Amino acid sequence: MSELKDTQNELDDRQIAIDRVGVKQLKFPIMVKDKGGAEQRTVATVALAVDLPHHYKGTHMSRFVEVLNAHGSCLSVQEMAALPKELLKRLDAQKSHVEFQFPFFRSKPAPVTGRAGMMDYEVIFEVEGEKDGENDFIVTVMVPVATLCPCSKAISDRGAHNQRGLVTFAVRFTEPIWIEDLVSLVETSASCELYSLLKRPDEKEVTERAYDNPVFVEDLVRNVALKAKQDERITWFRVEAENFESIHNHNAYAVIEQDNV
């Protein structure tokens, strides 16, 4: 077979480098361990990218998929963390970026009856690599919570409006941190945590717990930030809370991002 033309390696004269180029929306099976030591198999949505110098016309997209599939039928966390260095070598790049977003499942007992139900949380592993540097690893958890409005409680004769919210909490760290610990840190910062299975005694408990613990969206991000600052393993964090308001035609949100030194 005659040699085919390699268009990607042709020179480009526009003098514009590309920060990231690669593939997105790949689905791939992965394996993560939970805090109890059990292996949880799930499916991640994957993005892989590298930088591209200004003089190259394009990158070789198939090589990203080759690097991913070289690990067999299921990736571990350690293999995910090693991928940036493999991409740097395979694509002769200076910088690389990988992202794995996946649902993480947790069996959670109801607060009074103890009836267990499965809760799912979105988790993102982001790893960046540099040819002559160390990897940068960020873990993000997306945790649904309940919040009750302090203002509504203060001005109302009966009840107070409440809503579900979503907290997106990202951290850099010096030592491994369990996904469950990050989830718990967020859940204990809200008016009340969520459950997948509630009987009537449980519903009474969570309703009254939220009423006794009202928080604005501002309180929520500050509560998370305070707990993050007290964890010496966390070197940087970003917390964003978005409340899906029940009596307004808009959402409320707040963000805090800090180095934790």
C-alpha positions, -999 to +999 in steps of 0.1 A: +000+000+000+014+034-009+021+059+019-008+082+026-004+119+029-001+132+065-020+165+062-019+171+100+019+175+099+019+201+072+031+236+081+007+263+090+017+299+084-009+318+105+014+319+135-013+310+160-008+283+186-037+263+200-041+258+237-061+226+236-071+203+208-084+168+211-115+147+215-145+150+237-176+130+246-159+096+246-176+070+268-152+046+286-156+022+316-137+030+347-132+016+382-130+037+414-127+025+450-151+037+476-141+045+512-151+010+523-126-005+499-151-019+474-145-014+437-172+005+419-174+002+381-190+030+362-189+048+329-171+081+323-175+107+297-139+115+286-121+145+271-085+143+260-065+172+247-030+186+241-015+219+230-006+224+193+024+246+183+016+274+158+036+257+129+015+225+128-017+224+108-034+198+130-031+170+155-036+132+151-071+126+167-069+088+164-039+088+188-060+101+217-083+071+213-054+047+209-038+059+242-071+055+260-078+020+246-043+008+253-053+004+289-078-024+281-115-025+290-115-005+323-093+023+337-083+027+373-077+061+390-040+055+388-042+049+350-063+081+346-036+101+364-009+086+341-027+095+309-014+131+305+022+119+304+013+092+279-004+118+257+026+141+259+048+114+246+025+100+220+016+134+204+049+151+211+032+179+230+042+203+258+009+203+277-019+178+280-053+177+297-076+148+305-111+149+320-133+120+333-168+128+344-188+100+359-217+091+383-206+078+417-231+058+437-235+057+474-259+036+495-275+060+520-298+051+549-328+073+557-323+093+589-350+077+610-361+044+595-327+035+582-342+024+549-313+024+524-314+039+489-288+047+462-277+083+458-257+093+427-232+122+425-214+135+395-177+135+399-150+150+377-113+140+376-092+166+357-055+160+352-031+184+334+004+174+325+035+194+313+065+179+295+089+191+322+066+194+352+043+175+375+007+166+370-020+189+383-050+169+396-084+184+405-113+165+419-148+180+416-180+167+432-215+179+423-237+175+453-275+181+455-287+196+488-317+213+504-317+249+516-343+269+535-345+307+532-336+325+565-354+356+553-386+337+545-385+320+579-380+353+597-409+372+581-435+344+578-461+334+604-463+299+589-435+280+572-406+291+550-398+285+513-371+260+506-356+245+475-331+221+461-296+234+453-265+220+436-231+225+450-201+221+427-170+217+449-135+213+433-102+208+452-065+203+448-049+183+475-016+170+489-030+136+499-057+114+484-092+124+495-122+101+494-151+112+472-175+104+501-156+128+524-160+157+499-197+148+495-202+148+533-184+181+537-209+197+513-240+179+527-233+190+563-230+227+551-266+229+538-299+231+556-304+194+550-289+167+529-310+148+503-320+111+503-333+088+476-357+069+499-378+085+527-407+071+547-431+095+566-410+096+598-379+104+576-397+131+558-408+147+590-372+146+602-356+162+571-384+189+569-379+199+605-341+197+602-341+221+573-364+245+591-341+245+621-311+252+599-319+279+574-291+290+550-288+315+522-268+305+492-241+328+506-242+308+539-238+276+519-206+285+501-191+301+532-199+269+552-182+248+526-152+272+524-148+272+562-146+234+563-123+232+533-099+257+550-098+235+580-086+204+560-048+205+557-049+182+527-067+207+506-044+233+489-070+250+467-107+249+464-136+264+444-171+261+456-202+272+437-237+268+449-268+273+428-303+273+443-332+264+421-356+289+437-391+277+445-409+310+446-388+331+421-384+329+384-346+328+387-318+309+404-296+322+431-259+314+431-226+322+449-189+313+443-158+312+464-123+303+450-092+304+473-058+290+477-057+271+510-022+280+524 
